[in-house]
């Protein structure tokens, strides 16, 4: 039971973050970052069998319901992040933090661009562009910390690759 719980901990963490207010963590009212993007990108890039597209879509829908956003907006941005990670996973032979960080930064910019366009076209909600830009930059830099933490988790918890 514990092995199953540990194996599916990225899914559990993603749903917990989507259902709680942890999706956009705010630090001292200075900046926020999108923790869901980090979880999705890392785990789709490293082990796509753990975090499937259906789970990502459902987490996005739940995030929309909790956040009060138009239904499917977070799911679309989550799927953009995951499809970028899947594309990079298929392109690269050797993965490194620098390559992961650069491609993650590009996918965050694309996902937030889609977010801005969708909010502007479909709704009359206002978007704080400066806050979104600062959040995007913070998410890009916090990814480095998340990458290191998830690498440690991945290396120490999943020592035996045959147990997956």
ABEGO torsion letter per residue (X at the ends): XAAAAAAAAAAAAAAAAAABAAABBBBGGABBBBAAAAAAAAAAAABAAABBAAAAAAAAAAAAAAAGBBBGAAAAAAAAAAAAAAAAAAABABBBAAAAAAAAAAAAAAAAAAAAAAAAAABABBBBAAAAAAAAAAAAAAAAAAAAAAAAAAAAABABAAAX
